[in-house]
């Protein structure tokens, strides 16, 4: 698995963000039985930048916590059957499946961790897991999809030992 991370703005003091993002991405792929190596691109930014991206791509002029841009048009979530007949989905040099891009606002990570009463590690891991499931074709446009995504996200985070709790507690 290749996780390419660019940090253009923001910071998470004392948080090993690279380790967290790689661990969560790998755990989601394992939980979903992904049969191939993948590449994921992650941009860590601030509210102003994610607001601009959100406005340009979704027509919503407001900052958000995470945006996901899947590179694969899945027939169904995590349905890997299309991969063997879609060589264009793979990086020509590495052979990795180009899964897509995620954008995370580090300002939202900090604010939401405080608002929800848990660590920045937990919030970053949650947003990464949420985005990874989107990159695998899951969505929450309908209630049934939301419930499935929430259960899968929580299962991955629990398996990693990244649980909800108060700031200052040690997490994953």
C-alpha positions in Angstrom: 0.0 0.0 0.0 1.2 3.5 -0.9 -0.2 6.4 1.1 1.0 9.7 -0.3 0.5 12.5 2.3 0.8 16.2 1.6 0.4 18.7 4.4 -0.2 22.1 3.1 -1.6 23.8 6.2 -2.4 23.1 9.8 -0.8 21.0 12.4 -1.6 18.4 15.0 0.9 18.9 17.9 2.3 15.6 19.0 0.1 13.5 16.8 1.9 10.9 14.6 -0.5 11.7 11.7 1.4 9.6 9.1 1.3 6.5 11.2 -2.4 7.0 12.1 -3.4 7.5 8.4 -1.4 4.5 7.2 -2.7 2.3 9.9 -6.3 3.2 9.4 -6.1 2.9 5.6 -4.5 -0.6 5.9 -7.1 -1.7 8.4 -10.0 -0.6 6.2 -8.5 -2.4 3.2 -7.9 -5.5 5.2 -11.5 -5.4 6.7 -12.9 -5.1 3.2 -10.7 -7.9 1.8 -9.0 -5.8 -0.8 -7.0 -8.2 -3.0 -4.5 -5.8 -4.5 -2.0 -3.1 -3.4 -3.5 0.4 -3.5 -2.3 4.0 -3.7 -4.2 6.6 -1.7 -3.4 10.4 -1.8 -4.2 12.4 1.3 -4.1 16.2 1.5 -4.0 17.7 5.0 -5.1 21.3 5.0 -7.0 24.0 6.7 -10.6 25.2 6.7 -10.1 27.9 4.1 -8.6 25.5 1.6 -11.1 22.7 2.1 -13.9 25.3 1.8 -12.5 26.3 -1.6 -12.3 22.7 -2.7 -15.8 22.0 -1.4 -17.1 25.0 -3.3 -15.4 24.0 -6.5 -16.3 20.3 -6.5 -19.6 20.2 -4.7 -21.0 23.7 -5.0 -21.1 24.0 -1.2 -19.4 27.2 0.1 -18.5 26.0 3.5 -15.6 24.2 5.2 -16.1 20.5 5.9 -14.0 18.0 7.8 -13.2 15.5 5.0 -13.7 15.2 1.3 -13.4 12.0 -0.7 -12.7 11.6 -4.4 -12.9 8.0 -5.4 -11.0 7.1 -8.6 -12.9 3.9 -9.1 -16.6 3.7 -10.2 -17.5 0.7 -8.1 -20.4 -1.5 -9.3 -21.1 -2.0 -5.6 -19.1 -1.1 -2.5 -15.8 -3.0 -2.4 -16.8 -5.1 -5.4 -13.4 -6.0 -6.7 -14.7 -8.0 -9.7 -14.1 -5.1 -12.1 -10.4 -4.9 -11.3 -9.2 -7.7 -13.5 -10.8 -6.2 -16.6 -9.8 -2.6 -15.8 -6.0 -2.1 -16.1 -6.5 1.6 -16.5 -7.3 1.8 -12.7 -3.7 0.8 -11.8 -0.6 2.9 -11.6 1.5 2.0 -14.7 4.8 1.8 -12.8 3.9 0.5 -9.4 0.9 -1.6 -10.3 -1.0 -0.2 -7.3 -4.8 0.4 -7.7 -5.3 4.1 -7.8 -8.0 4.2 -5.1 -8.5 8.0 -5.0 -7.9 11.1 -2.9 -9.0 12.4 0.5 -8.7 15.9 1.9 -8.8 16.4 5.6 -9.1 19.8 7.4 -6.7 19.7 10.4 -8.6 22.6 11.9 -11.8 20.5 11.9 -9.9 17.6 13.5 -8.9 19.8 16.4 -12.3 21.5 16.8 -14.3 18.3 16.4 -12.1 16.3 18.8 -12.8 19.0 21.5 -16.5 19.2 20.6 -17.0 15.4 20.8 -14.8 15.0 23.9 -12.2 12.7 22.4 -8.6 12.8 21.2 -7.3 14.3 18.0 -6.0 10.8 17.2 -9.5 9.4 17.4 -10.9 12.2 15.2 -8.2 12.0 12.5 -8.6 8.2 12.5 -12.4 8.4 12.2 -12.2 10.9 9.3 -9.6 8.7 7.5 -11.7 5.6 8.0 -14.8 7.4 6.8 -13.0 8.6 3.7 -11.5 5.2 3.0 -15.0 3.6 2.9 -16.1 6.3 0.5 -13.1 5.5 -1.7 -14.2 1.9 -1.7 -17.7 2.9 -3.0 -19.7 3.2 0.2 -22.0 6.2 0.8 -24.5 7.5 3.3 -27.0 9.1 1.1 -29.7 6.8 2.4 -30.2 5.7 6.0 -29.2 2.1 5.3 -25.9 3.2 3.8 -25.2 5.5 6.7 -25.8 2.7 9.2 -23.5 0.3 7.3 -20.7 2.9 7.0 -21.0 3.8 10.7 -20.8 0.2 11.8 -17.8 -0.6 9.5 -16.0 2.6 10.7 -16.5 1.8 14.3 -15.5 -1.9 13.8 -12.1 -0.8 12.2 -11.4 1.8 14.9 -12.3 -0.6 17.7 -10.0 -3.3 16.2 -7.2 -0.7 16.1 -7.9 0.3 19.8 -8.7 3.8 18.7 -11.7 4.5 21.0 -13.7 7.4 22.1 -12.6 9.1 25.2 -11.6 12.3 26.8 -8.7 14.5 25.5 -5.5 13.5 27.2 -6.3 9.8 27.3 -4.0 7.6 25.4 -5.5 6.3 22.2 -4.3 3.9 19.5 
